[in-house]
Amino acid sequence: MKLPISLIAIPALSMAALLASPALRAQEAASAAGTEPTTTTAPRSFEELDTNLDGAISKDEAAVDPALTQVFGTLDEDADGRLTPEEYAAYAPGNGPQN
């Protein structure tokens, strides 16, 4: 028995609408709050990442920034597992420590 295309298409379209609803609601909520979602974010400041205030960013501290986590090993020039302000400046120019 061959089903009419409408009997196949309607459930498929309904499922697609249901799956898209949460994303649409999130966008609408962001618009209502005046905060549009962005696909890129500016790098965090050195101070934001150095949560224990020891003057360096550890791998654990960097974990809140997925992009930084990906390049941490490259930035850590002396391979000590910590980013100095100078090493971090290569990732985020202008976001080094504020004096």
C-alpha positions as CSV (number, residue, x, y, z in Angstrom):
1,M,0.0,0.0,0.0
2,K,1.4,3.3,-1.0
3,L,0.7,6.2,1.3
4,P,-0.1,9.7,0.0
5,I,2.9,12.1,0.4
6,S,0.8,14.3,2.7
7,L,0.6,11.5,5.3
8,I,4.4,11.3,5.3
9,A,5.2,15.0,5.0
10,I,2.9,16.3,7.7
11,P,4.4,14.2,10.6
12,A,8.0,15.1,9.3
13,L,7.2,18.8,9.2
14,S,5.6,18.6,12.7
15,M,8.7,16.9,14.1
16,A,10.9,19.6,12.6
17,A,8.8,22.3,14.1
18,L,8.9,20.7,17.5
19,L,12.7,20.4,17.4
20,A,13.2,24.0,16.3
21,S,10.9,25.4,19.0
22,P,13.4,25.6,21.9
23,A,16.0,27.4,19.7
24,L,13.4,29.8,18.5
25,R,12.2,30.5,22.1
26,A,15.8,31.2,23.2
27,Q,16.2,33.7,20.4
28,E,12.9,35.4,21.2
29,A,13.9,35.6,24.9
30,A,17.2,37.1,24.0
31,S,15.6,39.7,21.8
32,A,13.1,40.6,24.5
33,A,15.9,41.0,27.0
34,G,17.8,43.1,24.6
35,T,20.7,40.7,24.3
36,E,21.1,39.1,20.9
37,P,23.0,35.8,21.0
38,T,26.4,36.0,19.3
39,T,28.5,33.4,17.6
40,T,31.8,34.9,18.7
41,T,32.9,36.4,22.0
42,A,35.7,38.6,22.9
43,P,38.5,37.0,24.8
44,R,38.2,37.4,28.6
45,S,40.6,39.7,30.4
46,F,43.6,38.3,32.2
47,E,42.1,39.3,35.5
48,E,38.8,37.4,34.8
49,L,40.7,34.2,34.1
50,D,43.3,34.5,36.9
51,T,40.7,33.6,39.5
52,N,43.2,32.6,42.2
53,L,45.2,35.9,41.7
54,D,48.6,34.2,41.4
55,G,49.6,36.2,38.4
56,A,49.2,33.3,35.9
57,I,46.4,31.4,34.2
58,S,46.4,27.7,34.9
59,K,44.8,25.1,32.6
60,D,42.0,24.8,35.1
61,E,41.4,28.5,35.0
62,A,41.6,28.5,31.2
63,A,38.9,25.8,31.0
64,V,36.1,28.4,31.0
65,D,37.2,29.6,27.6
66,P,37.1,26.7,25.1
67,A,39.0,28.6,22.4
68,L,41.8,29.3,24.9
69,T,41.9,25.7,26.0
70,Q,42.5,24.6,22.4
71,V,45.6,26.8,22.0
72,F,46.8,26.7,25.6
73,G,49.8,24.4,24.8
74,T,50.9,26.6,22.0
75,L,50.7,29.8,24.1
76,D,52.5,28.2,27.0
77,E,56.0,28.9,25.6
78,D,57.9,27.6,28.6
79,A,55.6,24.6,29.0
80,D,55.1,25.2,32.7
81,G,51.3,24.6,32.6
82,R,50.6,28.3,33.2
83,L,50.2,31.4,31.0
84,T,52.0,34.5,32.1
85,P,50.5,37.9,31.1
86,E,53.0,38.1,28.2
87,E,52.0,34.6,27.0
88,Y,48.3,35.4,27.3
89,A,48.8,38.7,25.4
90,A,49.6,36.7,22.2
91,Y,46.1,35.2,22.5
92,A,44.2,38.3,23.5
93,P,46.1,41.5,22.6
94,G,44.9,44.3,24.9
95,N,43.5,42.0,27.5
96,G,46.6,41.6,29.6
97,P,46.8,42.7,33.2
98,Q,45.6,46.1,34.0
99,N,48.0,48.3,36.0
